[in-house]
Structures are given as C-alpha cells and as structure tokens.
Amino acid sequence: MSKVSVPKISIREIDPNSIEEISLVANRMRQTLVEVLGEEKGTALYSMEWLLERVRWHLDSEQTSAKIFLIEEYSKIVGHAIARIEKDGCTSAYGYFSTIFVEPKSRNKGVANSLVLHVETWLKQMKIPKIVYNTAENHLKLIRLFERNGFKITAKDKEMVQLTKLL
Ligand SMILES: CC(C)(COP(=O)(O)OP(=O)(O)OC[C@H]1O[C@@H](n2cnc3c(N)ncnc32)[C@H](O)[C@@H]1OP(=O)(O)O)[C@@H](O)C(=O)NCCC(=O)NCCS
C-alpha cells in the first residue's frame, strides 16, 4: 500500500465558500477578544453576527484587498492571520496586519511565527514597503513575537502600541 504523507504545517487562504471556515475564524476572533479583554468585555463588544459579517467583509474583493490565511497542523486548522493593504492618505500603500490567533494547544512552538512570515512574504510579493500591527501595550507575548521578526514599536497612544516593519 502506498504511504500518503501529510505535511505537518501548511498555510493557505480561507475557502470563501466555506461556512465552517468563516464561522471558525469569527469564533476565534471572539476568543481573541476574550483572551485580551476578559470574558465580560470580550463577549459584550461585538455580537457573533457582527463578527461573521466582519469575516465576510474581508472576503469581498470589491471592498478590500484583505487575505485571511489559515494554518493547518496535520490538516487541522489551528490558527489564522488577517492582513490587508491600506492607503496612507494618497501616498504609499502599507500592509495592515489586523489579527493573529493560534489555538491554545498549538501554542509555543512557532505556529504564529510561521503566520507572521507568511503575511510578510505576501506583502513583499505585492511590493508593499511597510507592515503595521496595533496591539495593547501590555500584550507582551504578541510584542515579543513581532519584535523577534524585526518589528519595532513606532508609536504609543493611550494603552496601545504600533509595531512597524519596513520591508
Ligand atoms: C499571541 C499568539 C498568536 C502567539 O502564538 P504562538 O503560536 O504561541 O507563538 P510562537 O509559538 O511563535 O511564540 C510563542 C513563544 O513560543 C516560543 N517558541 C517558539 N517555538 C518554540 C519551540 N520550538 N520550542 C519552544 N518554544 C518555542 C517563542 O520563543 C515564544 O516565546 P515567548 O512567548 O517567551 O516570547 C497566541 O498566544 C494567541 O493566539 N493568543 C491569543 C490571541 C491574541 O492575543 N492575538 C493577538 C491579538 S492583538
């Protein structure tokens, strides 16, 4: 019998026609809010309908250039990253990396790092000169992840920081 080898880690774009994948990302967006803001604030901020609509907005090429990347570990989706190309006034375009999430069981082994590298590769292919990511100033794990990948804190406002990398 021939042996089929399944790659351990692979990254692909979300299937825009898959209700399961859209729901999965919306649920994990909610889980991200809960982890960052706490259960009460995180669930009260946006309804599930709003989050589903937000995922769908990212898939509408007439409205945005966004990409939703899914990372699979042995064919199971364990994380996602969302990024889009934005215009800086009427000057140059930049990459806006809006969120990243990895399932708790798959953390601390470089899964998020692979997603960061993947988003960067996509933006480089698109000839985009800069990526930014905004996060809470106390989200040290996230800040370390981006700093390891060459991002620097370039702005602070209230309790938020902006991480930037020039490509
Ligand atoms: C932040 C988040 C995406 C990180 O995902 P992750 O896959 O665990 O990230 P990595 O594995 O690349 O890095 C995490 C740690 O594992 C370490 N690591 C990476 N590969 C490793 C390996 N092979 N062996 C041991 N440690 C390893 C990294 O050095 C890092 O250590 P640090 O936290 O002390 O800096 C994840 O915790 C998450 O989804 N959090 C909730 C959602 C969230 O907060 N999103 C951001 C909103 S702004």
Ligand as a Chemical Component Dictionary entry (heavy atoms), coordinates in Angstrom:
data_LIG
# 
_chem_comp.id                   LIG 
_chem_comp.type                 NON-POLYMER 
_chem_comp.pdbx_formal_charge   0 
_chem_comp.three_letter_code    LIG 
# 
loop_
_chem_comp_atom.comp_id 
_chem_comp_atom.atom_id 
_chem_comp_atom.alt_atom_id 
_chem_comp_atom.type_symbol 
_chem_comp_atom.charge 
_chem_comp_atom.model_Cartn_x 
_chem_comp_atom.model_Cartn_y 
_chem_comp_atom.model_Cartn_z 
_chem_comp_atom.pdbx_ordinal 
LIG C1  C1  C 0 -0.039 35.548 20.587 1  
LIG C2  C2  C 0 -0.168 34.180 19.919 2  
LIG C3  C3  C 0 -0.696 34.369 18.488 3  
LIG C4  C4  C 0 1.205  33.504 19.867 4  
LIG O1  O1  O 0 1.071  32.254 19.175 5  
LIG P1  P1  P 0 2.179  31.075 19.301 6  
LIG O2  O2  O 0 1.964  30.153 18.150 7  
LIG O3  O3  O 0 2.188  30.525 20.644 8  
LIG O4  O4  O 0 3.521  31.927 19.051 9  
LIG P2  P2  P 0 5.006  31.326 18.860 10 
LIG O5  O5  O 0 4.984  29.861 19.162 11 
LIG O6  O6  O 0 5.524  31.755 17.541 12 
LIG O7  O7  O 0 5.797  32.107 20.005 13 
LIG C5  C5  C 0 5.365  31.970 21.334 14 
LIG C6  C6  C 0 6.509  31.525 22.251 15 
LIG O8  O8  O 0 6.927  30.208 21.948 16 
LIG C7  C7  C 0 8.352  30.175 21.828 17 
LIG N1  N1  N 0 8.693  29.095 20.857 18 
LIG C8  C8  C 0 8.533  29.149 19.532 19 
LIG N2  N2  N 0 8.945  27.971 19.000 20 
LIG C9  C9  C 0 9.341  27.215 20.015 21 
LIG C10 C10 C 0 9.861  25.912 20.113 22 
LIG N3  N3  N 0 10.034 25.152 19.025 23 
LIG N4  N4  N 0 10.161 25.426 21.331 24 
LIG C11 C11 C 0 9.983  26.176 22.439 25 
LIG N5  N5  N 0 9.472  27.435 22.419 26 
LIG C12 C12 C 0 9.167  27.926 21.226 27 
LIG C13 C13 C 0 8.700  31.548 21.333 28 
LIG O9  O9  O 0 10.046 31.876 21.591 29 
LIG C14 C14 C 0 7.742  32.385 22.143 30 
LIG O10 O10 O 0 8.246  32.591 23.438 31 
LIG P3  P3  P 0 7.863  33.930 24.282 32 
LIG O11 O11 O 0 6.348  33.971 24.404 33 
LIG O12 O12 O 0 8.549  33.742 25.575 34 
LIG O13 O13 O 0 8.372  35.099 23.502 35 
LIG C15 C15 C 0 -1.119 33.255 20.744 36 
LIG O14 O14 O 0 -0.713 33.265 22.087 37 
LIG C16 C16 C 0 -2.580 33.644 20.656 38 
LIG O15 O15 O 0 -3.287 33.226 19.735 39 
LIG N6  N6  N 0 -3.073 34.437 21.640 40 
LIG C17 C17 C 0 -4.491 34.813 21.675 41 
LIG C18 C18 C 0 -4.858 35.711 20.527 42 
LIG C19 C19 C 0 -4.160 37.045 20.579 43 
LIG O16 O16 O 0 -3.863 37.571 21.634 44 
LIG N7  N7  N 0 -3.930 37.603 19.369 45 
LIG C20 C20 C 0 -3.343 38.897 19.221 46 
LIG C21 C21 C 0 -4.350 39.971 19.430 47 
LIG S1  S1  S 0 -3.628 41.598 19.312 48 
# 
loop_
_chem_comp_bond.comp_id 
_chem_comp_bond.atom_id_1 
_chem_comp_bond.atom_id_2 
_chem_comp_bond.value_order 
_chem_comp_bond.pdbx_ordinal 
LIG C1  C2  SING 1  
LIG C2  C3  SING 2  
LIG C2  C4  SING 3  
LIG C2  C15 SING 4  
LIG C4  O1  SING 5  
LIG O1  P1  SING 6  
LIG P1  O2  DOUB 7  
LIG P1  O3  SING 8  
LIG P1  O4  SING 9  
LIG O4  P2  SING 10 
LIG P2  O5  DOUB 11 
LIG P2  O6  SING 12 
LIG P2  O7  SING 13 
LIG O7  C5  SING 14 
LIG C5  C6  SING 15 
LIG C6  O8  SING 16 
LIG C6  C14 SING 17 
LIG O8  C7  SING 18 
LIG C7  N1  SING 19 
LIG C7  C13 SING 20 
LIG N1  C8  SING 21 
LIG N1  C12 SING 22 
LIG C8  N2  DOUB 23 
LIG N2  C9  SING 24 
LIG C9  C10 SING 25 
LIG C9  C12 DOUB 26 
LIG C10 N3  SING 27 
LIG C10 N4  DOUB 28 
LIG N4  C11 SING 29 
LIG C11 N5  DOUB 30 
LIG N5  C12 SING 31 
LIG C13 O9  SING 32 
LIG C13 C14 SING 33 
LIG C14 O10 SING 34 
LIG O10 P3  SING 35 
LIG P3  O11 DOUB 36 
LIG P3  O12 SING 37 
LIG P3  O13 SING 38 
LIG C15 O14 SING 39 
LIG C15 C16 SING 40 
LIG C16 O15 DOUB 41 
LIG C16 N6  SING 42 
LIG N6  C17 SING 43 
LIG C17 C18 SING 44 
LIG C18 C19 SING 45 
LIG C19 O16 DOUB 46 
LIG C19 N7  SING 47 
LIG N7  C20 SING 48 
LIG C20 C21 SING 49 
LIG C21 S1  SING 50 
# 
